[in-house]
Amino acid sequence: MRSVAIVLSAILLSLGACEGAADLLGLVDQARGTPDQYRFYRFDPVLGWSQTPDFVGILRRAEFTNSIRINRHGMRYRESARARRPGLARVAVLGDSSPGGWA
């Protein structure tokens, strides 16, 4: 029993040391991702929540890093005029976080 307790203690101490080293090297924050992802959004009295207009930032997750650019109209698209242009078709993609690039 004593040998098992020593081995388990050694494992726990090793894991604690690894986590402390990762925290010192800044690896922990990268694994957790963007600390405040809600800065990309704002409260909207009509819609509930909408994207923050004129926002540029980086969304970090453990799996990926994604540049976020929201134009002045609150859309994830480059700047464009609201006025229609003849011969130009526009397409809106609606959905959850996957088509929006948040997942």
C-alpha positions as CSV (number, residue, x, y, z in Angstrom):
1,M,0.0,0.0,0.0
2,R,2.8,2.3,0.8
3,S,4.4,1.9,-2.6
4,V,1.1,2.7,-4.3
5,A,0.7,5.9,-2.2
6,I,4.2,7.0,-3.1
7,V,3.6,6.4,-6.9
8,L,0.3,8.3,-6.8
9,S,1.9,11.2,-4.9
10,A,4.7,11.3,-7.4
11,I,2.2,11.4,-10.3
12,L,0.2,14.2,-8.7
13,L,3.2,16.3,-8.0
14,S,4.5,15.8,-11.5
15,L,1.1,16.8,-13.0
16,G,1.0,19.9,-10.7
17,A,4.5,20.9,-11.8
18,C,3.6,20.5,-15.5
19,E,0.5,22.6,-15.0
20,G,2.5,25.3,-13.2
21,A,5.1,25.3,-16.0
22,A,2.4,25.6,-18.7
23,D,0.9,28.5,-16.8
24,L,4.3,30.3,-16.5
25,L,4.9,29.8,-20.3
26,G,1.4,31.2,-21.2
27,L,0.2,27.9,-22.6
28,V,-2.8,27.7,-20.3
29,D,-4.5,30.8,-21.8
30,Q,-4.0,29.5,-25.3
31,A,-5.6,26.2,-24.5
32,R,-8.6,27.9,-22.8
33,G,-9.1,30.3,-25.7
34,T,-10.3,33.9,-25.9
35,P,-11.1,34.9,-22.3
36,D,-14.0,37.3,-23.2
37,Q,-15.6,36.1,-26.4
38,Y,-18.7,38.3,-25.7
39,R,-16.8,41.4,-26.7
40,F,-17.7,40.4,-30.3
41,Y,-21.4,41.0,-29.4
42,R,-23.6,43.7,-28.1
43,F,-27.1,43.8,-26.7
44,D,-29.8,44.8,-29.2
45,P,-33.3,45.7,-28.0
46,V,-34.9,44.2,-31.2
47,L,-32.7,41.2,-31.9
48,G,-31.6,40.4,-28.4
49,W,-27.9,40.1,-29.3
50,S,-26.0,41.2,-32.5
51,Q,-22.4,41.4,-33.6
52,T,-20.5,44.6,-32.5
53,P,-20.2,46.9,-35.6
54,D,-16.7,48.0,-36.7
55,F,-15.0,45.3,-34.5
56,V,-11.8,43.6,-35.4
57,G,-10.3,40.9,-33.1
58,I,-9.0,37.3,-32.8
59,L,-11.0,34.4,-31.5
60,R,-8.8,31.7,-30.0
61,R,-9.8,28.2,-29.2
62,A,-7.8,25.1,-28.3
63,E,-8.6,23.8,-31.8
64,F,-8.2,26.9,-34.0
65,T,-7.5,30.7,-34.2
66,N,-9.8,32.8,-36.3
67,S,-9.6,36.5,-37.3
68,I,-12.9,38.3,-36.7
69,R,-13.8,41.4,-38.7
70,I,-17.3,42.8,-38.4
71,N,-18.2,45.7,-40.7
72,R,-20.1,48.8,-39.8
73,H,-23.4,47.1,-40.6
74,G,-22.7,44.4,-38.1
75,M,-22.0,41.7,-40.7
76,R,-19.0,39.3,-40.9
77,Y,-18.0,40.7,-44.3
78,R,-15.8,43.4,-45.8
79,E,-17.1,46.9,-45.9
80,S,-19.8,47.4,-48.5
81,A,-22.4,50.0,-49.4
82,R,-26.0,49.2,-48.4
83,A,-27.3,50.6,-51.7
84,R,-28.0,47.9,-54.3
85,R,-25.8,47.8,-57.4
86,P,-27.3,46.6,-60.7
87,G,-26.0,43.2,-61.8
88,L,-24.7,42.3,-58.4
89,A,-26.3,39.5,-56.5
90,R,-25.9,39.3,-52.7
91,V,-26.2,36.1,-50.6
92,A,-26.8,36.0,-46.9
93,V,-25.8,32.9,-45.0
94,L,-27.9,32.3,-41.9
95,G,-27.2,29.8,-39.2
96,D,-25.6,29.1,-35.9
97,S,-22.0,29.4,-34.9
98,S,-20.6,27.1,-37.5
99,P,-21.3,29.2,-40.6
100,G,-20.3,32.3,-38.6
101,G,-16.9,30.8,-37.9
102,W,-17.3,30.7,-34.1
103,A,-17.4,26.9,-33.6
